[in-house]
């Protein structure tokens, strides 16, 4: 692909910093500008090579950039978009790396001015850590990036965005913003709530007995609370629905335990183990990740067909 002339990353933390490193390592951007709210973090971004230059001023940072990446917590997006909109160069493409999409895409489409374009994106990568100190050029490689175009997404801009994520080693899947938020509520947002609840469920008396299993299961509860507050609140309806379904799963375990049905308990555990083993094995095999049911396909060699009929992809049985 033709490299971007200048990419501005607003929020040069774990994901933003890793993207900056990957863009430069892959020759996908001639220059990377980092924008943040703390000078010390921006200095770290320059020292690490995640950005060529930095600024505390978002509007100044986006001038002359043909790609702008929102990589702050999603709760800050509306304010940032309002600040940068008047300064965006004609033809600039605005994307994000947020974990929710319905509200994010609506905010972008409302605030990005005519003559520019926007595409919702979610690179599914990272860790419980935050900050550019943990950024790596290979953090995104091998992971999935979900792109959530709408009928307002220009095909040329969309094609370049897809090529960019593929260029840093990601597998791109397309979903509508609504599909994204429903599915990610189940496999990302719900697990975080469950992990946090497990931490809270342990009594003080049990704390001295905490072992590796508890630590493994609750690892993601170590994520930044403010970041996850914004994620959960921006997808509150889908997360609440996922919690209701999860409560049904817990109720099945509870009733089976009260009935003393050892065979049923073993069957529930075996079903869960089998599904997890299948997914873990798939991750190390060619063809991972599994296709999303109903998702449109990104076909190598041509842009995704987003305005007409879409190629249905079914989850492997």
FENRARA-V668389 format. One record per residue. RES is the residue in one small letter. D_FIRST is the distance of its C-alpha to the first C-alpha in Angstrom with 2 decimals. Layout:
RES,D_FIRST  RES,D_FIRST
//
This chain:
x,0.00  x,3.80  x,6.17  x,8.95  x,12.00  x,14.41  x,14.64  x,18.22  x,19.48  x,22.96  x,24.78  x,23.69  x,25.56  x,24.87  x,21.80  x,20.61  x,21.27  x,19.62  x,16.39  x,16.67  x,17.35  x,14.50  x,11.89  x,13.62  x,14.18  x,10.61  x,9.59  x,7.59  x,10.33  x,12.53  x,15.51  x,16.82  x,20.06  x,22.34  x,25.02  x,28.07  x,31.79  x,33.17  x,32.87  x,33.57  x,30.54  x,28.32  x,29.90  x,29.08  x,25.40  x,25.30  x,27.34  x,25.16  x,21.98  x,20.54  x,20.63  x,20.97  x,23.46  x,25.35  x,27.65  x,30.16  x,29.57  x,26.87  x,27.14  x,26.78  x,23.81  x,21.67  x,22.50  x,19.66  x,17.04  x,14.27  x,13.98  x,17.31  x,18.05  x,21.65  x,22.70  x,26.46  x,29.06  x,28.72  x,32.13  x,30.89  x,28.12  x,30.44  x,31.81  x,28.50  x,27.05  x,30.22  x,29.95  x,26.38  x,26.42  x,28.23  x,25.95  x,22.53  x,20.75  x,20.47  x,17.34  x,16.70  x,15.48  x,17.87  x,17.51  x,19.98  x,20.66  x,24.20  x,26.24  x,27.66  x,26.20  x,28.85  x,30.16  x,26.92  x,25.10  x,28.30  x,28.51  x,24.97  x,25.50  x,28.90  x,27.96  x,24.53  x,25.61  x,25.06  x,22.13  x,19.99  x,18.74  x,18.86  x,17.85  x,19.98  x,18.57  x,20.59  x,19.32  x,22.46  x,22.95  x,25.28  x,28.98  x,32.21  x,31.51  x,30.01  x,28.98  x,26.52  x,28.95  x,27.80  x,24.02  x,22.14  x,18.63  x,19.08  x,20.82  x,18.16  x,17.33  x,18.96  x,19.90  x,19.42  x,17.74  x,19.49  x,17.93  x,20.75  x,19.91  x,22.86  x,23.76  x,22.87  x,19.14  x,17.26  x,15.09  x,12.20  x,12.41  x,12.90  x,9.90  x,7.63  x,10.25  x,10.30  x,6.73  x,7.78  x,11.04  x,10.06  x,8.11  x,11.55  x,13.37  x,14.73  x,15.90  x,15.48  x,18.60  x,19.58  x,23.07  x,25.01  x,26.03  x,29.52  x,28.66  x,26.67  x,29.66  x,32.16  x,30.52  x,29.54  x,33.11  x,34.31  x,32.12  x,31.35  x,33.65  x,36.79  x,36.57  x,36.46  x,39.54  x,41.28  x,40.63  x,42.02  x,44.99  x,45.72  x,45.98  x,48.38  x,50.34  x,51.43  x,54.85  x,55.77  x,58.17  x,55.39  x,53.14  x,54.76  x,53.92  x,50.17  x,48.42  x,45.02  x,44.83  x,45.26  x,42.76  x,40.10  x,40.72  x,40.65  x,37.83  x,35.55  x,38.49  x,37.75  x,34.80  x,35.10  x,37.68  x,36.45  x,32.88  x,34.27  x,36.79  x,34.07  x,32.21  x,35.46  x,36.81  x,33.69  x,33.95  x,37.71  x,38.62  x,36.43  x,37.38  x,41.03  x,40.75  x,39.19  x,42.05  x,44.57  x,43.26  x,43.27  x,46.85  x,47.76  x,46.49  x,48.56  x,51.53  x,51.41  x,51.61  x,54.37  x,56.52  x,56.16  x,57.26  x,60.22  x,61.23  x,61.19  x,59.11  x,57.82  x,56.46  x,54.34  x,53.01  x,52.01  x,50.34  x,48.29  x,47.19  x,46.45  x,44.29  x,42.26  x,41.96  x,40.90  x,38.09  x,36.85  x,37.08  x,35.07  x,32.23  x,32.30  x,32.31  x,29.39  x,27.30  x,27.69  x,27.15  x,24.12  x,23.17  x,23.75  x,23.47  x,25.84  x,24.78  x,26.13  x,28.92  x,28.10  x,24.46  x,21.98  x,19.65  x,15.89  x,15.58  x,12.77  x,11.61  x,12.79  x,13.08  x,16.09  x,19.33  x,20.62  x,23.06  x,25.00  x,26.14  x,24.31  x,24.27  x,26.68  x,26.14  x,29.37  x,30.02  x,31.29  x,35.05
//
